[in-house]
Amino acid sequence: MRVKICGITNLEDALDAIAAGASALGFVFYKPSPRYISVEEALTIVNALPPFVQTVGLFVNENEAVINEVCSKAKMQLAQIIDDEEKLDYTQIKPKTIRVLRAKTQGDIISFKDQYLLVDAFVPSFGGEGKRVALEWFKGKDCSKMILAGGLEASNVHELKGLNFFALDVSSGVEAYKGKKDKDKMRAFIKAAHEL
């Protein structure tokens, strides 16, 4: 099971996440977030990372030009995009993208055969609040191209067994406090994910 640790704000947490077995690191380029990071700070971290770790930039209702510029300057390999207003022309975005579905109801959960999708619980503040998506919403769905986020922590990962998600995305569930990760929580989370 692949795991992305989101909301990286410092090099120590980034290296601890990689040592714990993270496949990807997420950097939040959304200023109201307590996990916000500047392009310059993100680039400093990325330049110190070992190979084979994917860097992911998180954007909230941004335009194509900003996404392209930030991803280029901060060396983000993937853009994770919340586009609530559905205004973006994805053909104009240079890096690979993963769209975020902020699910409010079971009817929001749809399987996409031709694209990967990150599914998170709807919260007004755009994530990182530890709110969970109801797992029964995924029953009978093809989850093989879905990345699940929202309210995940080491103690509840076992509940996902059999749902066949492509990957898990965690932020608040592995934090000591908002913006600072906990090494032991990351290690326990990734160990639990690998046991699925």
Secondary structure, 3 states (H helix, E strand, C coil): CEEEECCCCCHHHHHHHHHHCCCEEEEECCCCCCCECCHHHHHHHHHCCCCCCEEEEEEECCCHHHHHHHHHHHCCCEEEEECCCCCCCHHHCCCEEEEEEEECCHHHCCCCCCCCEEEEECCCCCCCCCCCCCHHHHCCCCCCCEEEECCCCCCCHHHHCCCCCCEEEECHHHEEECCEECHHHHHHHHHHHHCC
